[in-house]
Amino acid sequence: MNITFKEICKLANVKESTGRFYRDRFEEHFIAKGEGRNRRYSQEAVGLLMLISEGYTKGLEYEQVRESLEQRYGVLVVQEENHSVATTQLEVIEAIRSVFQQEITRLEDKIDVMGERHDKLLMESIRLIQEKKKWKWKWKWWK
């Protein structure tokens, strides 16, 4: 579900101006789609904003709040053509799962092809053994 930042602030029970301050301070954790007024966030941003707010309410310093966020949500910053893209652990795990699934599918196809090749070679070997026995029997019969 994609929601506006104003809706996130309401759900997190944080003033919008305070929420924007937190968002700007911890921007690598807030993943948005779109630009400007069309920017939308995932539902995960509500919990993120609540965690930041609770940290500051408890009197934690900036670095302590950042460490808390990284322990809970993690962050991966990827450099792409002169700009950074922050990604949550969940998104990284999903991307890795997708890559592994593609690799599994590729390997299953390769196993199928190798199995068919193995079956053909096995059948050819059996046929050759049977022919050899057949000829061996014929030679014994003629003697």
Beta strands, then each sheet from edge to edge (+ up, - down):
strand 1: 32-33
strand 2: 40-41
strand 3: 76-80
strand 4: 83-87
sheet 1: 1+ 2-
sheet 2: 3+ 4-
end
